[in-house]
Amino acid sequence: MKSREQEYKEIFIAEALEYFDSLNRHISELEKQPQDDRILAEIFRLLHNLKANAKAIGYLQISDVSHKLETAFSLIRNKELNFSDEVVTVLFDGIDMLGDLIANIDNPTPTEPDPVLLRNLDIIVDSLSDSTIELAKVQKYTNSKNLSLSELIYIQIKKLDHMLNLVGELIIDRDRIISLSRELNNDDLKVVSSHLYRITEELQYSVMDARLVNIGTLFNKFPRIVRDIASAEHKDINLEIIGQDIQIDRNILQIITDSLLHLVRNAITHGIEKPELREKANKPKSGSLLLSARNDRDIVVITLKDDGRGIDLKQVRKTAVKNKLISADVAEGLPDSEVLSFLFEPGFSTAKEVTEYSGRGVGLDVVKNAIDSIGGRLHVDSAIGEGTTFVMQLPTSIAVKGALLFEVDNIFYAIPLIHTEQVIALDKDELHEVGDVMVADLKGETVTVVYLHELLNADEASMNLGDKTRLKGQVQNIVVVSYNNRKLGLIVDKLYRQQDIVVKPLSKPLDKIDLYGGVTLLGTGKVCLVLDVPAITRYFINNR
């Protein structure tokens, strides 16, 4: 596998060669139309980008030559330097030298810039009048050059989306063929299906890899954003960014961009106190904001952490009761994690009191909905006076997802692994009826448990989620899922396995049923419904 440095190097060389070709084309046009400001601006842009990219990756000679050429074209654009024949010759030679330096990056003995040409560039840059008589002749760089093409090509995202969709269809058929090979017990078919599995898996990861971009393309925009917001709020903010080289699906990154911007803006405007208030609280005058990304198995975890005032849970409880989201007696007994989940309720965060006391709120339901739409998770943790942390867990792919397969009432279901906390078997006697629900003690934590068959099939008028007599058998298989800081145990009839699935949307009119996020086909040819954990959680809360 290539190192990250080697990948960056190859991308730089490919882009630099394209810049070189564009520079040659534009300077030839400029020679015919020396007064064309549009061409001058494009040449200046190309040289500026090449200079910055070369400096960032450590190719200082390329950066230095690009800088000299950029300065020369800047003077031409500002009418401070005439685009005369002598100047044109030097600039052509300078661009040729750039191409030579780029083409020989991998050469064990790299090309050194011609000192005479460097001197000529310095002359036309530093001496703006009557200097061309001093220009010396330099060796041409194009005498024995072979033409080369860039190894980098640009593909429209919609084409990659279509390819990934085709790979998804192929995965479904692959699983079907593997299942048939086992049923028929044919050795030749088993060998072919095994080879098909390896090829399909490699194709899947290759297409997914082609869609990956560095998360730094988003993260690196935030220093300026944080600076501008902090300046407007009269606050001092120290921003720390970690994990810019983590890779993520481009579509997912695009979907979460506005959400992350919203969380950063809230952290600065509402979360972190003004300098005078921080000093009174014995905190550093400057607030700290950490934006980090890391890989955790098959997901990307983005964390935003501030050291601001934190969220006042007492005020959140009061506001939840005031908004009639929960009764006062139930609110007092709720765990802190579930209290924080009210911040993501529509309309909850628009109340002025929540913004003042918690420092969070405006539009958090929009953030949650955006992350829900890609099958991700959003978790918030806070301590009063110490700060708040938002954690986004995002899948690596929208189309292909890891899922847990199980059965309820002879129907196959799947739950995305990103929402699955644990799978456990409990004796029926370990489940306790409390009010109108069942609860279980899981590793010291009280978790609400519901029989999935009852939740999905019982009429709302006769639904009784706290009735243990409706359970089948003595041992209960429980899938613990998590959404919006809440955990919920789902009792299922049979557990099967983990498997990558391709989720297809339900057709009309079934697409109106919120409880299902889509459908997939198993290797046996059976249809498997994919449960929407956010919708299941909301449906349970409304019917408890």
C-alpha positions as CSV (number, residue, x, y, z in Angstrom):
1,M,0.0,0.0,0.0
2,K,1.3,3.5,-0.9
3,S,2.2,5.8,1.9
4,R,0.2,9.0,2.4
5,E,3.4,11.0,1.4
6,Q,3.7,9.1,-1.9
7,E,0.0,9.7,-2.7
8,Y,0.4,13.4,-2.1
9,K,3.6,13.4,-4.2
10,E,1.8,11.7,-7.2
11,I,-1.1,14.1,-6.9
12,F,1.2,17.1,-6.9
13,I,3.2,15.9,-9.9
14,A,0.0,15.2,-11.9
15,E,-1.5,18.6,-11.1
16,A,1.8,20.4,-11.7
17,L,2.2,18.9,-15.1
18,E,-1.3,20.1,-15.9
19,Y,-0.4,23.6,-14.7
20,F,2.7,23.5,-16.9
21,D,0.7,22.6,-20.0
22,S,-1.8,25.3,-19.2
23,L,1.0,27.9,-18.7
24,N,2.5,27.0,-22.1
25,R,-0.9,27.4,-23.8
26,H,-1.7,30.7,-22.1
27,I,1.6,32.4,-22.6
28,S,1.5,31.5,-26.3
29,E,-1.9,33.2,-26.5
30,L,-0.6,36.1,-24.5
31,E,2.2,36.6,-27.0
32,K,-0.5,37.2,-29.6
33,Q,-2.7,39.3,-27.4
34,P,-0.4,41.0,-24.9
35,Q,-3.1,43.3,-23.6
36,D,-5.6,40.5,-22.7
37,D,-6.1,40.9,-18.9
38,R,-8.1,37.6,-18.7
39,I,-5.1,35.6,-19.9
40,L,-2.7,37.4,-17.6
41,A,-5.0,36.8,-14.6
42,E,-5.2,33.0,-15.5
43,I,-1.4,32.8,-15.8
44,F,-1.0,34.6,-12.5
45,R,-3.5,32.2,-10.8
46,L,-1.7,29.1,-12.1
47,L,1.7,30.3,-11.0
48,H,0.3,31.3,-7.6
49,N,-1.3,27.8,-7.0
50,L,1.8,26.0,-8.2
51,K,4.0,28.1,-5.9
52,A,1.8,27.4,-2.9
53,N,1.4,23.6,-3.6
54,A,5.2,23.2,-4.2
55,K,6.0,25.0,-1.0
56,A,3.5,23.0,1.0
57,I,5.0,19.7,-0.1
58,G,8.6,20.8,0.2
59,Y,9.7,21.4,-3.4
60,L,11.3,24.7,-2.7
61,Q,13.1,25.1,-6.1
62,I,9.8,24.8,-8.0
63,S,8.2,27.2,-5.5
64,D,11.1,29.7,-5.9
65,V,11.0,29.7,-9.7
66,S,7.1,29.9,-9.6
67,H,7.4,32.9,-7.3
68,K,9.8,34.8,-9.7
69,L,7.5,34.1,-12.6
70,E,4.4,35.1,-10.6
71,T,6.1,38.4,-9.7
72,A,7.0,39.1,-13.4
73,F,3.5,38.5,-14.6
74,S,2.1,40.6,-11.8
75,L,4.3,43.5,-13.0
76,I,3.1,42.9,-16.6
77,R,-0.5,42.9,-15.4
78,N,0.0,46.2,-13.5
79,K,1.6,47.8,-16.6
80,E,4.9,48.1,-14.8
81,L,6.8,45.8,-17.1
82,N,6.5,45.7,-20.9
83,F,5.8,42.3,-22.6
84,S,8.7,42.9,-25.0
85,D,10.5,40.2,-27.1
86,E,13.4,40.0,-24.6
87,V,11.0,39.6,-21.6
88,V,8.9,37.0,-23.5
89,T,12.0,34.9,-24.2
90,V,13.0,34.9,-20.5
91,L,9.5,34.0,-19.4
92,F,9.2,31.2,-21.9
93,D,12.6,29.9,-20.7
94,G,11.4,30.2,-17.1
95,I,8.3,28.1,-17.7
96,D,10.3,25.5,-19.6
97,M,12.6,25.3,-16.6
98,L,9.6,24.7,-14.3
99,G,8.5,21.8,-16.5
100,D,12.0,20.4,-16.3
101,L,12.0,20.6,-12.5
102,I,8.6,19.0,-12.3
103,A,9.5,16.1,-14.7
104,N,12.7,15.3,-12.8
105,I,11.3,15.2,-9.2
106,D,11.8,11.4,-9.1
107,N,15.2,11.6,-10.7
108,P,18.0,10.4,-8.3
109,T,20.0,13.4,-9.4
110,P,17.4,16.2,-9.6
111,T,17.8,19.0,-12.2
112,E,19.3,22.3,-10.8
113,P,17.8,25.6,-12.0
114,D,20.0,27.3,-14.5
115,P,21.8,30.2,-12.6
116,V,21.9,32.4,-15.7
117,L,18.1,32.0,-16.2
118,L,17.5,32.8,-12.5
119,R,19.7,35.9,-12.9
120,N,17.6,37.0,-16.0
121,L,14.4,36.5,-14.0
122,D,15.8,38.6,-11.2
123,I,16.8,41.3,-13.6
124,I,13.3,41.7,-15.2
125,V,11.7,41.6,-11.8
126,D,14.0,43.9,-9.9
127,S,15.1,46.4,-12.7
128,L,11.9,47.6,-14.4
129,S,13.5,49.8,-17.0
130,D,16.3,49.5,-19.6
131,S,17.3,46.2,-18.1
132,T,16.8,43.9,-21.1
133,I,20.3,44.7,-22.5
134,E,21.8,42.9,-19.6
135,L,19.9,39.6,-20.2
136,A,22.2,36.7,-21.1
137,K,21.5,33.8,-23.3
138,V,20.5,30.6,-21.5
139,Q,20.3,27.0,-22.6
140,K,16.9,26.1,-24.0
141,Y,15.0,23.5,-22.0
142,T,12.9,22.2,-24.8
143,N,15.5,20.9,-27.3
144,S,15.2,17.2,-26.5
145,K,12.1,16.9,-24.5
146,N,9.6,14.0,-24.8
147,L,5.9,14.8,-24.5
148,S,4.2,13.5,-21.3
149,L,0.7,13.3,-20.1
150,S,-0.7,13.7,-16.6
151,E,-1.6,10.5,-14.8
152,L,-4.4,12.4,-13.0
153,I,-7.9,12.5,-14.5
154,Y,-11.0,14.3,-13.1
155,I,-14.3,12.3,-12.9
156,Q,-17.7,13.8,-12.2
157,I,-19.1,12.7,-8.9
158,K,-22.4,11.6,-10.5
159,K,-20.4,9.1,-12.6
160,L,-18.8,7.7,-9.4
161,D,-22.3,7.6,-7.8
162,H,-23.5,5.5,-10.8
163,M,-20.5,3.2,-10.6
164,L,-21.1,2.6,-6.9
165,N,-24.8,1.9,-7.5
166,L,-23.8,-0.8,-10.1
167,V,-21.4,-2.3,-7.6
168,G,-24.2,-2.5,-5.1
169,E,-26.3,-4.4,-7.6
170,L,-23.4,-6.7,-8.2
171,I,-23.0,-7.4,-4.5
172,I,-26.6,-8.5,-4.3
173,D,-26.2,-10.9,-7.2
174,R,-22.9,-12.1,-5.8
175,D,-24.5,-13.0,-2.5
176,R,-27.2,-14.8,-4.4
177,I,-24.7,-16.9,-6.4
178,I,-22.7,-17.8,-3.2
179,S,-25.9,-18.9,-1.6
180,L,-26.8,-21.1,-4.6
181,S,-23.4,-22.6,-4.7
182,R,-23.9,-23.8,-1.1
183,E,-27.4,-25.1,-1.8
184,L,-26.4,-27.0,-4.9
185,N,-23.1,-28.2,-3.3
186,N,-21.3,-27.9,-6.6
187,D,-17.5,-27.6,-6.3
188,D,-16.9,-25.7,-9.6
189,L,-19.7,-23.3,-8.7
190,K,-18.1,-22.8,-5.2
191,V,-14.7,-22.0,-6.7
192,V,-16.2,-19.5,-9.2
193,S,-18.4,-17.9,-6.4
194,S,-15.4,-17.6,-4.1
195,H,-13.4,-15.8,-6.9
196,L,-16.4,-13.6,-7.7
197,Y,-16.6,-12.6,-4.0
198,R,-12.9,-11.5,-3.9
199,I,-13.2,-9.6,-7.2
200,T,-16.4,-7.9,-6.2
201,E,-15.0,-6.9,-2.8
202,E,-11.9,-5.4,-4.4
203,L,-14.1,-3.6,-7.0
204,Q,-16.3,-2.2,-4.2
205,Y,-13.4,-0.8,-2.2
206,S,-11.7,0.6,-5.3
207,V,-14.8,2.6,-6.3
208,M,-15.3,3.7,-2.7
209,D,-11.6,4.7,-2.5
210,A,-12.0,6.8,-5.7
211,R,-14.7,8.8,-3.9
212,L,-12.5,9.6,-0.9
213,V,-11.2,13.1,-0.2
214,N,-9.1,14.4,2.7
215,I,-11.2,15.9,5.5
216,G,-8.6,18.7,5.5
217,T,-10.4,20.2,2.5
218,L,-13.1,21.1,4.9
219,F,-11.2,21.5,8.1
220,N,-8.6,23.9,6.6
221,K,-11.4,26.5,5.9
222,F,-12.2,26.9,9.6
223,P,-9.1,28.9,10.9
224,R,-10.4,31.9,8.9
225,I,-14.0,31.2,9.8
226,V,-13.2,31.0,13.5
227,R,-11.1,34.1,13.3
228,D,-13.9,36.2,11.7
229,I,-16.6,35.0,14.1
230,A,-14.4,35.4,17.1
231,S,-13.5,39.0,16.0
232,A,-17.2,39.9,15.5
233,E,-18.0,38.5,19.0
234,H,-15.0,40.2,20.6
235,K,-13.6,36.9,21.8
236,D,-10.2,35.3,21.8
237,I,-10.3,31.7,20.4
238,N,-7.4,29.2,20.0
239,L,-8.4,26.7,17.3
240,E,-6.6,23.3,17.2
241,I,-7.2,21.0,14.2
242,I,-6.2,17.3,14.2
243,G,-6.6,14.7,11.6
244,Q,-6.8,16.7,8.4
245,D,-5.4,13.7,6.4
246,I,-8.3,11.4,7.4
247,Q,-10.3,10.4,4.3
248,I,-14.0,10.4,3.9
249,D,-16.6,10.0,1.1
250,R,-16.9,13.3,-0.7
251,N,-20.8,13.2,-0.7
252,I,-20.8,12.7,3.1
253,L,-18.4,15.5,3.6
254,Q,-20.6,17.8,1.5
255,I,-23.7,16.9,3.5
256,I,-22.1,17.6,6.9
257,T,-20.4,20.9,5.8
258,D,-23.2,23.2,6.9
259,S,-23.8,21.2,10.1
260,L,-20.2,21.5,11.2
261,L,-20.2,25.2,10.4
262,H,-23.3,25.6,12.5
263,L,-21.8,23.8,15.5
264,V,-18.6,25.8,15.2
265,R,-20.5,29.1,15.1
266,N,-22.6,28.1,18.1
267,A,-19.5,27.1,20.1
268,I,-18.0,30.5,19.6
269,T,-21.1,32.7,19.9
270,H,-22.9,30.9,22.7
271,G,-20.6,28.3,24.2
272,I,-17.3,30.2,24.9
273,E,-17.6,33.1,27.2
274,K,-16.2,36.6,26.7
275,P,-12.6,37.2,28.0
276,E,-13.7,39.1,31.1
277,L,-16.2,36.4,32.1
278,R,-13.5,33.7,31.6
279,E,-11.1,35.6,33.8
280,K,-13.8,35.8,36.6
281,A,-14.3,32.0,36.3
282,N,-10.5,31.5,36.7
283,K,-10.2,30.3,33.0
284,P,-7.6,31.4,30.5
285,K,-8.6,34.6,28.7
286,S,-8.6,32.8,25.3
287,G,-11.1,30.1,24.7
288,S,-10.1,26.7,23.2
289,L,-11.8,25.0,20.3
290,L,-10.7,21.5,19.2
291,L,-11.8,20.1,15.8
292,S,-10.5,16.6,15.2
293,A,-11.1,13.6,13.0
294,R,-10.1,10.0,13.4
295,N,-10.9,6.6,12.0
296,D,-12.7,4.0,14.2
297,R,-13.1,0.7,12.3
298,D,-15.4,1.5,9.4
299,I,-16.5,4.9,10.5
300,V,-15.1,8.4,10.7
301,V,-15.4,10.2,14.0
302,I,-15.5,14.0,14.0
303,T,-15.2,15.7,17.4
304,L,-15.8,19.4,18.2
305,K,-14.9,20.3,21.7
306,D,-14.9,23.7,23.5
307,D,-14.0,24.8,27.0
308,G,-16.9,27.2,27.4
309,R,-19.8,27.5,29.9
310,G,-21.3,24.1,29.2
311,I,-25.0,23.2,29.2
312,D,-27.2,23.8,32.2
313,L,-29.1,20.5,32.5
314,K,-31.5,22.0,35.0
315,Q,-32.6,24.6,32.6
316,V,-33.0,22.1,29.8
317,R,-35.2,20.0,32.0
318,K,-37.4,23.0,32.9
319,T,-37.7,24.0,29.2
320,A,-38.6,20.4,28.2
321,V,-41.4,20.4,30.7
322,K,-42.5,23.9,29.7
323,N,-42.7,22.8,26.0
324,K,-44.7,19.8,27.1
325,L,-42.1,17.4,25.7
326,I,-42.1,15.4,29.0
327,S,-43.8,15.5,32.4
328,A,-42.1,17.1,35.4
329,D,-41.8,13.8,37.4
330,V,-40.3,11.9,34.5
331,A,-37.9,14.7,33.7
332,E,-36.4,14.6,37.2
333,G,-35.6,10.9,36.8
334,L,-34.1,11.1,33.3
335,P,-30.3,10.4,32.9
336,D,-28.3,13.4,31.9
337,S,-27.6,11.9,28.4
338,E,-31.3,11.7,27.7
339,V,-31.9,15.2,29.0
340,L,-29.3,16.5,26.4
341,S,-31.3,14.8,23.6
342,F,-34.0,17.4,24.0
343,L,-31.7,20.0,22.5
344,F,-32.3,18.3,19.1
345,E,-36.1,18.5,19.2
346,P,-37.6,20.8,16.6
347,G,-38.5,24.1,18.1
348,F,-36.9,23.4,21.4
349,S,-33.7,25.3,20.7
350,T,-35.5,28.5,19.5
351,A,-36.5,29.3,23.1
352,K,-34.5,32.3,24.4
353,E,-33.9,30.7,27.8
354,V,-32.2,27.6,26.4
355,T,-29.7,29.8,24.4
356,E,-28.9,31.9,27.4
357,Y,-28.4,29.0,29.9
358,S,-27.1,26.2,27.8
359,G,-25.2,28.2,25.2
360,R,-26.5,25.7,22.6
361,G,-29.6,25.2,20.6
362,V,-30.5,27.2,17.5
363,G,-31.1,24.8,14.7
364,L,-29.6,21.7,16.3
365,D,-32.5,19.7,15.0
366,V,-31.4,20.6,11.4
367,V,-27.9,19.4,12.3
368,K,-29.3,16.1,13.6
369,N,-31.5,15.6,10.5
370,A,-28.6,16.1,8.2
371,I,-26.5,13.4,10.0
372,D,-29.6,11.1,10.2
373,S,-30.0,11.4,6.4
374,I,-26.6,9.7,5.8
375,G,-27.0,7.1,8.5
376,G,-24.7,8.8,11.0
377,R,-24.9,9.5,14.7
378,L,-24.6,12.7,16.7
379,H,-23.7,12.6,20.4
380,V,-23.3,15.5,22.8
381,D,-21.7,15.6,26.2
382,S,-21.4,18.6,28.5
383,A,-20.2,19.7,31.9
384,I,-21.4,23.0,33.4
385,G,-18.5,25.5,33.5
386,E,-16.1,23.1,31.7
387,G,-17.4,22.9,28.1
388,T,-19.3,20.9,25.6
389,T,-18.3,18.2,23.1
390,F,-20.2,17.1,20.0
391,V,-19.2,13.8,18.4
392,M,-20.3,12.9,14.9
393,Q,-20.0,9.3,13.8
394,L,-20.2,9.1,10.0
395,P,-20.3,6.0,7.7
396,T,-17.6,5.6,5.1
397,S,-20.2,5.0,2.4
398,I,-23.8,5.9,1.9
399,A,-24.8,3.0,-0.5
400,V,-23.0,0.0,1.1
401,K,-23.5,-0.4,4.9
402,G,-22.5,-2.9,7.5
403,A,-25.7,-4.3,9.1
404,L,-26.9,-6.8,11.7
405,L,-29.4,-9.3,10.3
406,F,-32.2,-10.8,12.5
407,E,-35.8,-12.1,12.3
408,V,-39.0,-11.1,13.8
409,D,-42.2,-13.0,13.2
410,N,-40.7,-14.8,10.2
411,I,-39.7,-11.5,8.5
412,F,-36.0,-10.6,7.9
413,Y,-34.8,-7.2,9.2
414,A,-31.5,-5.4,9.3
415,I,-30.2,-2.6,11.5
416,P,-27.1,-0.5,10.4
417,L,-24.1,-1.4,12.7
418,I,-23.4,2.3,13.2
419,H,-26.5,2.5,15.5
420,T,-25.9,-0.9,17.2
421,E,-24.3,-0.7,20.7
422,Q,-24.4,-4.3,21.7
423,V,-26.2,-7.6,21.3
424,I,-27.1,-9.5,24.5
425,A,-29.2,-12.5,25.6
426,L,-31.2,-12.1,28.8
427,D,-33.4,-14.4,30.8
428,K,-37.1,-13.3,30.8
429,D,-36.9,-12.9,34.5
430,E,-34.1,-10.3,34.2
431,L,-36.6,-8.0,32.5
432,H,-38.7,-5.8,34.8
433,E,-42.0,-4.1,34.2
434,V,-41.8,-0.5,35.2
435,G,-44.9,1.5,34.5
436,D,-45.8,1.0,30.8
437,V,-42.4,-0.3,29.7
438,M,-39.8,-3.0,30.3
439,V,-36.3,-2.2,31.6
440,A,-33.1,-4.2,32.0
441,D,-29.9,-3.6,33.9
442,L,-27.1,-3.7,31.3
443,K,-23.6,-3.3,32.9
444,G,-25.0,-1.0,35.6
445,E,-27.1,1.0,33.2
446,T,-30.9,0.9,33.1
447,V,-32.0,0.5,29.5
448,T,-35.6,0.5,28.3
449,V,-36.4,-2.7,26.4
450,V,-39.3,-3.3,23.9
451,Y,-40.5,-6.3,22.0
452,L,-40.0,-5.3,18.4
453,H,-42.9,-7.5,17.2
454,E,-45.3,-5.6,19.5
455,L,-43.9,-2.2,18.4
456,L,-44.1,-2.9,14.7
457,N,-47.4,-4.9,14.5
458,A,-49.7,-4.1,17.4
459,D,-52.5,-1.6,16.9
460,E,-51.7,1.6,18.8
461,A,-54.9,1.3,20.8
462,S,-54.0,-2.2,22.1
463,M,-50.2,-1.8,22.2
464,N,-48.7,-2.7,25.5
465,L,-45.0,-2.4,25.4
466,G,-44.5,-3.2,29.1
467,D,-46.3,-6.6,29.1
468,K,-43.8,-9.5,29.5
469,T,-46.5,-12.1,28.8
470,R,-46.4,-11.2,25.1
471,L,-42.8,-12.4,24.9
472,K,-41.9,-15.8,23.3
473,G,-39.6,-18.2,25.1
474,Q,-37.5,-17.8,28.3
475,V,-34.3,-16.4,26.8
476,Q,-34.6,-13.1,24.9
477,N,-32.2,-11.8,22.2
478,I,-31.8,-8.1,22.6
479,V,-30.2,-5.7,20.1
480,V,-29.3,-2.4,21.9
481,V,-29.4,0.6,19.6
482,S,-28.5,4.2,20.3
483,Y,-29.8,7.4,18.8
484,N,-29.8,11.0,20.0
485,N,-28.2,10.2,23.3
486,R,-30.9,7.5,24.0
487,K,-30.4,3.8,24.2
488,L,-33.2,1.3,23.4
489,G,-33.2,-2.5,23.6
490,L,-35.1,-4.3,20.8
491,I,-36.1,-7.9,21.5
492,V,-36.0,-10.0,18.3
493,D,-36.9,-13.6,17.6
494,K,-33.6,-14.8,15.9
495,L,-30.2,-13.3,15.4
496,Y,-28.3,-14.1,12.3
497,R,-25.0,-12.4,11.3
498,Q,-23.3,-9.1,10.4
499,Q,-23.2,-8.4,6.6
500,D,-22.6,-5.6,4.2
501,I,-25.9,-4.7,2.5
502,V,-26.9,-2.4,-0.3
503,V,-29.9,-0.3,0.9
504,K,-32.5,0.4,-1.8
505,P,-35.3,3.0,-1.2
506,L,-38.8,1.7,-0.8
507,S,-41.1,2.3,-3.8
508,K,-44.3,4.2,-3.5
509,P,-46.5,4.1,-1.4
510,L,-44.3,2.2,1.0
511,D,-41.8,5.1,1.1
512,K,-44.2,6.9,3.3
513,I,-43.6,4.4,6.2
514,D,-41.0,6.2,8.3
515,L,-40.0,3.1,10.3
516,Y,-38.1,1.6,7.4
517,G,-35.0,3.2,5.9
518,G,-35.1,1.0,2.8
519,V,-34.9,-2.6,1.7
520,T,-32.2,-5.1,0.6
521,L,-32.1,-8.5,-0.9
522,L,-30.3,-11.4,0.9
523,G,-28.3,-14.1,-0.8
524,T,-31.3,-16.5,-0.4
525,G,-33.3,-14.1,-2.6
526,K,-35.5,-13.1,0.4
527,V,-36.4,-9.4,0.9
528,C,-35.0,-7.8,4.1
529,L,-36.4,-4.6,5.5
530,V,-33.9,-2.1,6.9
531,L,-35.0,-0.5,10.1
532,D,-34.6,3.3,10.5
533,V,-33.3,3.5,14.1
534,P,-34.1,7.3,14.5
535,A,-37.7,6.7,13.3
536,I,-38.0,3.6,15.6
537,T,-36.8,5.6,18.6
538,R,-39.2,8.4,17.9
539,Y,-42.1,6.0,17.3
540,F,-41.4,4.3,20.6
541,I,-41.3,7.6,22.6
542,N,-44.6,8.6,21.1
543,N,-46.3,5.4,22.0
544,R,-44.8,4.6,25.4
